[in-house]
Amino acid sequence: MESKKALVVYYSRTGTTKRVAEAIADELGCDLEELIDKKKRRGPVGFAVAGKDAVLKKAARIEEPQKDPAAYDLVVVGTPVWADTMSCAARAYLDQMKDALPDVAFFLTTAHSGIDRTFRHMKDAAGKAPVATLSLFAKEVRRDEHRDKVKPFVGKLR
């Protein structure tokens, strides 16, 4: 069976989601694209603004993605959980690319909660159900324990 051509797209404010995205892309041997939010969200103030914007379901102004999702068989979208929902950059990407998305899979990183709700919001924004999902706690990523969960997730995507 021929492998699907895949793209991993992610947003990461602190680097936690980025580590997972890189591990998934490495396992899949696929392209990787980072979403760049034009709003600065660093530090405690950035964290507070990010949470407020997420609660209000605001889509971020992101830099134009370089890779066309329609050129892939599968797009894996990753986000941190902000205020029990997806990041504003992930929301913007899904809103903008909804009509071009092939099959999708979702992954998220969270400090402690919001997993089911965030996946529901991602599904609604994408306009389709994911073929697979992966949730990881930030502490698992910090301890480098995420790779044990990435492998079975990627297995579902092949």
Summary of the structure (lengths in Angstrom):
residues: 158
radius of gyration: 14.3
end to end distance: 9.1
largest distance: 49.0
contacts: 526
relative contact order: 0.19
helix: 44%
strand: 22%
